[in-house]
Amino acid sequence: MDNKNNRQREELHKAIWSIADDLRGSVDGWDFKQYILGIMFYRYISENITNYINEGERKAGDIEFNYATLKDSEAETVRDEMVKVKGFFILPSELFVNVCKRARNDENLNETLEKIFNNIENSAKGHESEDNFSGLFDDIDVNSNKLGATVAKRNEKLVKILEGIASINLGNYQDNKIDAFGDAYEFLMSMYASNAGKSGGEFYTPQEVSELLTKLAIVGKTSVNKVYDPACGSGSLLLKSAKILGKENVRNGFYGQEINLTTYNLCRINMFLHDIGYDKFDIACEDTLVSPEHWDDEPFEVIVSNPPYSIKWAGDDNTVLINDPRYSPAGVLAPKSKADFAFIMHSLSWLATNGTASIVCFPGILYRGGAEQKIRKYLIDNNFVDCIIQLPDNLFFGTSIATCIMVLKKSKKDNSTLFIDATNECVKVTNNNKLTDENINNIVEIFTKREDKEYVAKLASNKEIEENDYNLSVSTYVEKEDTREKIDIVELNKEIEEIVEGENKLRIEIAKIIAEIEV
């Protein structure tokens, strides 16, 4: 089975790379990603609705039925039903497969696609799914100069993208051993993130880090009520819990907020590509720190997040924030130039009593003084910090710093905090470090055991942390192994004496030989 999975995955990646290669140079990679993902999404929802309708008709006895060949006028009869079930509707003539057939001969292909994208968005208007479809195709600008200087050149590129995506063998997504559309999305994101430096890293958490964060947050659970990410980017972290637990075991769905409009659109597309129904996710576009959109949905049993490091925020400049119930318990706001602890306090506030939050952190927040130290004091004195994990450096695209994970809980069984040094848990892949399955499992096992392990883990009492001025750096509690070679001085002196003695004998012998030669 694994071989089949890998074969499918390799074929998929090869096909995507081929489309990317074909258009390289004509469209910048990071911009091009939006086109390929958008068109892939268009193909996905076309096949999704077609398969659904076909299945229903064939079960009802019409074995030859094919929605793609139906007249638009006949299809209109199921519009309302489809919008209720799927959240959207597409006419047969506007399905991906039919547009592809006509693409090469359509001089107005860009206009055709623009009209279809508008029609798909409009089909959800006035319905429950409206928010999930509104503006979803905004970033797929089919009239952009980035595609070409003239309409003909733009359409030439659009044909290439359409035909390239049509040629990818995705089969019927229900029969696939891999999550084909979702996997294609992840591959594209990682491919462009690694090439786009910081701009990529902002939107993308590497798969292995997502996996570790999620596994830490769901230890001991087989199902959860909701998963939330306050800085959800393109949604890869939210979807990890669907993959690990099974999406049916995230009972009330996936919630996230993202400030960047393009990334917000990608996130919603990603939900659909992973076959998450429109009624099972709620992604908002706003600044989480000052305009959180999910007051009515909290608390959350699982919170996973990789918020942006040390960004500026309103802080003290906004006089209302110190009374915000998310921040007020600590009695102080995160510094204006470093919003890290604002994200942490927000997550803690919205965490369920029986929940776990795992958050990627910039190491500086663990030891700096001032307001950050006061917030750490609040977290430790109230016993909310469950674990701090020091990760290897070079795990993320666009930054080589060694990040940390902070795990928060509201119902701990002890008054201690676990510190784990996981800096050796990685393998080197080209210039980056990577977490293997074994590395991830090792870290989760140490986390679960919650006991001291020489040079790796230390369960420190909150009293000891207080004595260390609330410093939460792992190196303060976990001693580094001294890997320098140990030297036995007595043995070394003995060896030196033997060498000196040998040298003396040699000198005497040489002197004798020279004396004989001179004679």
N, C-alpha and C positions, 0 to 999 in steps of 0.2 A: 504494500500500500504506500509506504513512504517513498519508494522509488517512483511510483506512478505520480505521487504528489509533486516530487521534485522535477520530474520530467515535464509535467504540466506547467509548473512554475517557470522552469527554464525556457520553455517554448514561449510563454507569455512575455517574459523579460526580453527575450531575443526580438520578438515582434515589436515591442515598444521601442527598444533601442534602435531598431531599423527605421521606424518613423522619425524618431528624433534625429537620427543621422542624416536622413533624407532632407530634413529642413534646417540642418545646422547652418548657422551663418546668416540665414535669411530672417530668422526670428530669434531674438535673445532667449536663452534657455528658460529663464524664470518667467518670462511673458508667455512663451510657447506652452509651458505647462498648463496654463489656464485654458488654452484652446483644446489641447489634447484631453484634459480632464473633463472639460465641458462637453465635448463631442462624445466622449466615452459615456458620460452621464446620460446624454441624449439617447445613445444606443441602448443603454441599460434600461431606462424607463420605457422605451419603445418595446423592447423584448419582454419586459416585466408585465406590461399590460396585455400584450399579445398572448403570452403564455397563459395568463390568468383567464382571459376570455376563451381561448381555445380549449383549455382544460375543462371549463364548465360546459361548453357546447358538446365536446366529445363524450363527456360523461353522460350527457343527456341523449346521446345516441348518434349525433352527426359526426361520424368518424373523419370525414374529409374536411371539416370546417377549418377555415384559415382567416382570421380577422384581417390580416394584411391584404387580402384580395377583396374584401367587402367594399361596397360603395359607401362613400361618406354619409349619404342620406340615410342609409340603413343603420349605420353605426350610431347615429345621433340618438337612437332609442335607448342606448345603454349609458349615455353620458352621465346622467344624475347618479345612477347606481355606482359607476366607476369612481366618480369623485368622492362618494361616501366611503367606498372601500379603499381606494388607492390614494385619494387626495388630489388626483389630477385626471385629465383626459387627453387622449391624442387621437385625432381622426386617422383612418387607415392611410389616406394619401400623404399624411404628414409624418408617418412612421420612418424611422431611420433607414430601414431596408428599402423603402420605396424612394426616398430622397436620394439614396446612394445610386440606385438604378438610373435616375435621371440626371445625376450631378454633372457628368461630362458635357451634356448637351444643354445645360441650363445656364444661359448667359447672365441670368440674374440670381445666381446661386446665393450670393450674400444676402440679397433681399428675401429670398425664399426662406433661408435659415432664420433671419431676424424675425420674420412673420410667424414662423413655427414656434420659436422660443417665446414670443409674446403670447401666442395662443395657449401654450402650455401653462404659462404663469397665470393668464387670465382665467383658465378653466378652474383654478382654485379660488378665485375671488368670491368673497361672500360666503365662503365655506370654512370649516374648522381648520383646514390645511393652508389657508391663505398665507399666514406668516411663514410657513415652511417653504413656500414657493416664491414668495414675493422677492423680486430682484435677483433671483437665483442665477440668471444667465447674464447679468449686467457686465461681468468681466470678460465675456466672450464677445468682444467687439469685432463683428465680421466686416466692419467698414474701416478698421484701423489701418493706418499707414504702415504699421509694423508688419502687416501681412504682405504689403506690396504697394507700390506707388499708384498703380491703376487698378480699376475694378477687375480687369482681365487677369492681372497678376495676382490679386487677392483671391479670386475664384480658383485660380490654378493651385494655390496653396491649400485652399479649403477642400478641393477635390482630393489632393494628396492625403490630407488628414482624414477625411471621410473614408477613402478607400483603404488607407492604412489601418484604421480602427476596424473597418468591416472585415479586413483580412485576418484579424486576430481570432484564433480559434478559442472562443469562450464557451462554446457549446450551450446547452441549456444550463443556466447557472445552478439549477436545483440538482443537476446530475454531477456537477463538478466536485471532485474530491478536495479541491482547494476553493477558497473564497475568491473566485477569479477576478471579478471586478474590483473588489476590495484590495486584493493583492496587487493588482495592476496600479491602483492608486498609491499604495504604500511604496511600490518600487519607483514610481515616477517622483514622488516626494523626496525619497532618499537620494535618488539620482540627481535631482536638481539642487537639493539642499547641500549636498557634498560639493557641488560645483559653484554654488552661489555664496559661499562663505557666510558671513553674518546674516545677510538677508534670508538665507535659507534656514540657518539655525534658529532664527526668531520664530519660524513657523513650524518647526519640526523637531520632535523629540525622537532620537533613534529608537528603533524597535525594542532593542534589548533593555534600554533604560525604562521604557514604557512597561515592559513585562515585569521588571523588578519592582517598580513602584506599585503596580497593580497587585502583584502577588503579596507584597507586604501589607497592602490595605485589606486584602480579603482572607488573610490567614484564619482558618477555623470556620470559614463561611462557605456554604454551598449555594446560597441565594441571598440577595440583598434587595432593599426597597428601591433605592435610587443611587445613581452615580453622578457626581458633579465635578466640574473643573472650572474654576473662576477665571482662568486665562487659557481657554481651550484650544487656541490655534486652529489647526485643521482637524482636530478631533481624534487624533490617533490614540491619545491616552484614554479617552472615554470609551473607545471601542475595544480596548484591550480587555476590559472586564466582560464584554460580550463574548469575546473569543475564549477567555479562560473559564468563565462560569457557564457560558451558554446564554444567548440573549434572552431566552425565556426565563432565566433565573435572575434577571434584573427586572423585577416585577413591575415597577412603575416608571421605568425609563431612564433616559440620559439627558442631563441638563448641563449647559455650558454657557459661558459668556466670553465674547471676543471683541476687542476694540477695533481691530483692523477689518475694514469692509471686505476686501478681497479674500482674506483668510476666513472670515465669517461665512462667505459664500462657499468656499472650498469645504468648510466643515459640514455645512448642510448637505452638500453634494456627497461627501464622504459617508454620511449617515445613510443616505439612500443606496449608495453603491454597496454598503454592507447589509442591505436588505432590512434596515431598521424602519418600521412603519412610521408614517408622518405623525401618528398619535403617540409614538413612543419616544420622541425627542423634542426638546425645547431649547433651541440655541438663540441667544440674544446678542445684539450688537450694540455695545455701550461700554463706558469705562466702569469696570466692576467696583473700583475703589470708592468712587463718588456717586455712581448711579447703578447700584446692583438691581438686577431685573427679576430675581427669583425669591423675593421675600415670601411669596405665598406658597412656595414649594419646599422651602427648608423645613426641618433638618434633613441632612443627607447621611446615609449609612456609610457610603464610600466617597471620599474626596481624593482625587489624584491630580497633581498639578506640577507644571514646570513654569512658574511665572517668570517674567523678564527680570534680569538681575539689575539691582541698583538703579532703577529708573526714577525720574523726578515725579513727584505728585503734589497735590495741593497742600497736604499736611496742615500745619498751623495757620497757613494763609486763609483756610476755610474755617471760620469760627464755629460752624455747625458740627464739624467732624468730631470734635472732642466729646460731644454728647451723643454721637452715633453709638447705638448699643453694641456694635461690633468692636469698636475701639475703646470706648470709655472704661471698661473694666480694668485695663492696664494703667489708666490714669495719665497716659502720655501717648502721643502719636509718633509713628515712625518718622525719621528725619525727612525733610522735604526733598533732599537729594537722593534718598535711598528708601524706596517704597517696599522693600522686601518684607518687613515685619507687618506692613499693612495687609498684604496678601495672606500672611500667616494668621493674623488676628481675625481677618474676614473668614477664613476657612474654619478656624476653631469655633467661631460664633455659630456657623451654620452646620456644624458637625453633630450628628445624632449621638445620644448618650451611649449607645452601643456601637458607635461607628469608629472608623479609623481614617485619618487623613495622612497621606504620604506626599511630601512636597520637596522638590529639588531646591536646594538653597545655595547661595553664594557664601563661601566660607567666612568672609569678613563679618557677617552678621552674628557669628557664634562667639566672637571675642571682643568686638569693638565696645567702647564705653558709651556714656551719654544715654540718650533715650532708648537705644537698642538694649543696653544693659538693664535698664528698668523693665523693659518688656520681657526680657529673659527671666528676670527675678519674678515677675508676675506668673509666667508660665511654669517655672519650677516650684514656686511656693504653693501653687494650686495643683501641682502634680499632673500637668497636662502633657509633658514631654515624655513619650514612651521610649524613643530611641533616636540616636544620631548616628548616621553611617557616613564615613569618609569614603568617597568613591575614587577610583583611579583618575589621573588627569587624561586629557585628550579623548574623552568619550563623545563629546558633542561636536557637531559641525560648527566651524567658525570661532571656536574658543578652545584653548588648550588647558584652561584652569581645571584643577581638581575640584569637582563640586561635592556637595553633601546631600544627604536626604534627612529631613526631619520628619519623624512619625509622631503624630499627636493622637491622644485618646482622652476621653472624659471619664472613663470608668476603669482605672488601673487597679491591679490587685496588690501592688506594692508601692512604697514611697521611694522608688529608685529610678534611675534612668540608665538605659543600656547604651554603651558606646562601642561601635564596631569599626575597626580599621580594615577596610576592604580594598586598600590600595593595591594589593597584590592579586586581587581576583580579576584578572583580565588576560587577554592574549593580544599580541601586537599584530595589527593588519595594516600594511603599508605605514602611513604616518600616524594612524589613529590606534587607540586601544579599543578593544571590543570585549563585551561581556559574553561569555559562552553560556549555554544552558547549565553547564556544571557550576560555573561561577555564580549564576543567579541562584541555583538551588543551594549552594554552600552558604550564601549570604542569608537566604530565607531560613535555612536550618539554624544558623547561629542566632538569628533574630527570634526564632520560635523557642529555642532552648532557654534563652535569657539567663545565661550564666557566664562566669569568667572563663576566658580561654587565653592562655599566655600569648602575648604579643598581638592578639586579635580582638578580644572583647573584654569589657569590664563593666560590671553592673555597679554603678556608683550610687551611693545614697544621696538623696537630695540635700542632706546636711553637708556632705563632702563638697557638693557643687556650690553650696552657699559659701563654704570656707574658701573656695577658689573664686570668690567674687562673681559667681554665676557665669564663669567661662564655660562654654559648651564645646570647645574644640576637642576633637577625639584625641589628639596628641597629648592633651593635659592628663588624660586618664588611662590611655593604652600605651604601654611602654613599647618603643620600637626595638626589635631584635637587633643586637649588635652583631652584624655579619662580618666584621673585620676579623682577620686571622688572629687567633690567640697564640701568643708566643711564650714558651717556657724559658725564662731568663737563665736558669741554672743549666738547662740543656744547651742553650745558645752559647753560654760562656765556655762550656766544656768543648763544644765544637770549635769555637774560636781558638782555644788553647791548643787543640789538636792541629788546627791549620797552621798556627804560628810555629809549633814544634816541627811540623813537616817542612815549613819554609826554612827554618834554621838548618835542619839536616841537609836540605837541598843546597843552601848557601855554602855549607862546609864541603859538600861533594864538588860543587862548581869550583870553589877555591883550590881544592886539591888538583883538579884537572888543569886549571890555569897554571898552577905552580909547576906541574909536570911538563907542560908545553914549554914554559919559559926555560926550564932546565935543558 
